[in-house]
Amino acid sequence: MFPGDQLISISALQHWVFCPRQCGLIHLEQMWTENRLTAEGRLLHDRVHETDTENRPGIRIVRGLRLVSYALGLVGQADVVEFHQSDSGIALPGASGLWRPLPVEYKRGKPKKDNSDNIQLCAQAMCLEEMLKTEIPSGAFFYGKPRRRTEVQLDGSLRDRTSQTVEAVHRMFESRQTPTARYAKKCDNCSLYAQCLPKTTGLHKKIDVYLLKAFDRVQVEDSP
């Protein structure tokens, strides 16, 4: 397990990729404020989890499956895990044959420009691999826009990026320090904007640089 023997939430990885400070405010300082975007996302997940299991020909669907990885120090919950009947995979209680797991995440909006969603999905798959002792080469998203399924290959590059993100978040928890703010356009849609105040709290580095230059200038002027 990672140093500290602490299990962190899989959702923290997505928050970290979006904004390390947001991750610290939510997961270290326990701050949370809902806006329209977060409320829509919460309602979508609630609807997804209304039914626990569902069986269809050649597919079994489990909703709200609890996930854990002691190797990565992660804990969380999958929106949906589909088990597809296959020539290879794992055995399921009460079912004949072999079944291939496929994690599926539901998102209210459209695919993000950053890698945060993919890293969250990859972390879920890595947890499932440890729990089920199998390999999961791909996962999928169902986005509210454009309302179609998007499959993601969980290749080595994405797995490396996911492991690096896990390490970064664990380091934040070990330090117990919330990262400093860095204002960007995406901050305007963040539900924690009022608590973070990135245009104000993010100025300290500029002030430090200004004071350091001013101090150096005074020293030069005062030197013989």
C-alpha positions in Angstrom: 0.0 0.0 0.0 1.0 3.6 -0.4 2.8 5.4 2.5 0.4 6.2 5.4 -1.8 3.1 4.9 -4.6 5.5 3.8 -7.4 4.8 1.4 -8.3 7.8 -0.7 -11.4 8.3 -2.7 -11.2 7.6 -6.5 -13.1 10.8 -7.0 -10.1 12.7 -5.6 -8.1 11.8 -8.7 -10.6 13.5 -11.0 -10.6 16.5 -8.8 -6.8 16.6 -8.7 -6.5 16.6 -12.5 -9.1 19.3 -12.9 -7.5 21.4 -10.1 -5.2 20.3 -7.3 -6.5 23.1 -5.1 -10.1 22.0 -5.6 -9.0 18.5 -4.6 -7.4 19.8 -1.4 -10.5 21.9 -0.5 -12.8 19.0 -0.9 -10.8 16.1 0.4 -8.6 17.8 3.0 -10.6 20.7 4.2 -14.0 19.0 3.7 -15.5 21.9 1.8 -18.3 21.4 -0.6 -20.8 23.8 -2.3 -23.2 22.7 -4.9 -24.1 24.6 -8.1 -26.2 23.7 -11.1 -23.6 21.6 -12.7 -22.8 19.5 -9.6 -26.5 19.1 -8.8 -27.2 17.8 -12.3 -24.3 15.3 -12.0 -25.5 14.1 -8.5 -29.0 13.5 -9.8 -27.7 11.6 -12.8 -25.7 9.3 -10.5 -28.7 8.8 -8.2 -30.8 7.7 -11.1 -28.1 5.3 -12.3 -27.9 3.7 -8.8 -31.7 3.2 -8.4 -31.5 -0.5 -9.4 -28.7 -2.7 -8.0 -28.5 -5.5 -10.6 -30.0 -6.3 -14.0 -29.7 -9.4 -16.2 -30.0 -9.5 -19.9 -29.1 -12.2 -22.5 -25.3 -12.4 -22.4 -24.8 -9.5 -20.0 -25.2 -8.9 -16.3 -25.2 -5.4 -14.9 -24.2 -4.3 -11.4 -24.8 -0.8 -10.2 -23.1 1.0 -7.4 -20.4 -1.6 -6.9 -18.0 -0.8 -4.1 -14.4 -0.7 -5.2 -11.1 -0.9 -3.3 -7.4 -1.3 -4.1 -5.0 -1.9 -1.3 -2.1 -1.7 -3.8 -3.0 1.8 -4.9 -4.7 2.9 -1.6 -8.0 3.7 -3.3 -11.6 3.2 -2.4 -14.8 4.2 -4.3 -17.9 3.2 -6.1 -18.5 2.4 -9.8 -21.6 3.7 -11.5 -22.1 0.5 -13.5 -20.0 -2.6 -14.0 -21.2 -4.8 -16.9 -20.2 -8.4 -17.1 -20.3 -9.6 -20.7 -20.3 -13.4 -21.5 -17.1 -14.2 -23.2 -14.5 -16.9 -24.1 -12.2 -15.5 -21.4 -12.8 -13.7 -18.1 -14.0 -14.7 -14.7 -16.7 -17.0 -13.3 -19.7 -15.4 -11.6 -21.8 -17.1 -8.8 -24.9 -18.7 -10.2 -23.9 -18.2 -13.9 -22.3 -20.6 -16.3 -19.4 -19.7 -18.5 -16.9 -16.8 -18.3 -17.6 -13.1 -18.0 -15.6 -10.1 -19.0 -16.1 -7.0 -16.7 -16.5 -3.5 -18.2 -16.7 -0.5 -16.0 -19.1 2.2 -17.3 -19.3 5.8 -15.9 -22.2 8.2 -16.5 -21.4 11.9 -16.9 -23.9 14.7 -17.3 -22.0 16.8 -19.8 -19.7 16.0 -22.7 -16.1 14.6 -22.9 -13.6 16.8 -21.1 -10.6 18.3 -22.7 -8.4 17.1 -19.8 -7.8 13.5 -18.9 -9.7 13.6 -15.6 -12.6 11.3 -16.6 -10.3 8.8 -18.2 -8.1 8.6 -15.1 -11.1 8.1 -12.9 -12.3 5.3 -15.1 -8.9 3.7 -15.3 -8.6 3.8 -11.5 -11.9 2.0 -11.2 -10.7 -0.7 -13.6 -7.4 -1.1 -11.8 -9.4 -1.6 -8.5 -11.6 -4.2 -10.3 -8.5 -6.0 -11.6 -7.1 -6.4 -8.1 -10.5 -7.4 -6.7 -11.4 -9.9 -9.4 -7.9 -11.1 -10.3 -8.5 -10.4 -14.0 -7.4 -8.0 -16.7 -9.7 -5.2 -18.0 -8.5 -3.7 -21.3 -11.2 -1.1 -21.7 -14.0 0.8 -20.1 -16.8 3.1 -21.3 -18.6 6.4 -20.6 -22.1 7.5 -21.3 -22.2 11.2 -21.6 -25.4 13.3 -21.4 -24.1 15.2 -24.4 -24.1 13.7 -27.1 -26.0 10.9 -25.3 -24.0 8.0 -26.7 -21.5 5.5 -25.3 -17.8 6.2 -25.7 -15.3 3.3 -25.2 -11.9 4.0 -23.8 -8.8 1.8 -24.1 -7.0 1.5 -20.8 -3.5 1.3 -22.3 -0.1 1.6 -20.6 0.1 5.4 -21.1 -3.2 6.0 -19.3 -2.3 3.5 -16.6 1.0 5.3 -16.0 -0.8 8.7 -15.8 -3.3 7.2 -13.4 -0.6 5.8 -11.1 1.2 9.2 -11.2 -2.0 11.0 -10.2 -2.6 8.5 -7.4 0.9 9.2 -6.0 0.4 13.0 -6.3 -2.8 12.8 -4.3 -1.3 10.6 -1.6 1.5 13.1 -1.3 -1.0 15.8 -0.7 -2.7 13.8 2.0 0.6 13.1 3.7 1.6 16.8 3.7 -1.9 17.9 4.8 -1.4 21.0 2.8 -4.0 22.3 0.3 -2.3 23.4 -3.0 -2.3 27.1 -3.8 -4.7 28.6 -6.3 -4.0 29.3 -9.9 -6.7 31.1 -11.7 -7.9 29.8 -15.1 -11.1 30.2 -17.1 -12.4 26.9 -15.8 -12.5 28.4 -12.3 -15.6 30.4 -13.2 -17.7 27.2 -13.3 -16.3 25.7 -10.1 -18.8 25.4 -7.3 -16.0 26.3 -4.8 -15.1 29.6 -6.5 -16.3 31.6 -3.5 -14.3 29.5 -1.0 -11.2 29.4 -3.1 -11.1 33.0 -4.5 -8.4 32.1 -7.0 -8.0 35.7 -8.3 -7.2 36.8 -4.7 -5.5 33.8 -3.0 -3.5 33.0 -6.1 -1.8 36.4 -6.0 0.6 35.5 -3.2 3.3 34.2 -5.5 3.3 37.5 -7.4 3.5 39.4 -4.2 6.3 37.3 -2.9 8.3 37.9 -6.1 7.6 41.6 -5.9 8.7 41.8 -2.3 11.8 39.8 -3.0 12.8 42.1 -5.9 12.1 45.1 -3.8 14.2 43.8 -0.9 17.1 43.0 -3.4 16.8 46.5 -4.8 17.0 48.1 -1.3 20.1 46.0 -0.6 21.8 47.2 -3.8 20.9 50.8 -3.1 22.2 50.6 0.5 25.4 48.9 -0.4 28.6 51.0 -0.3 
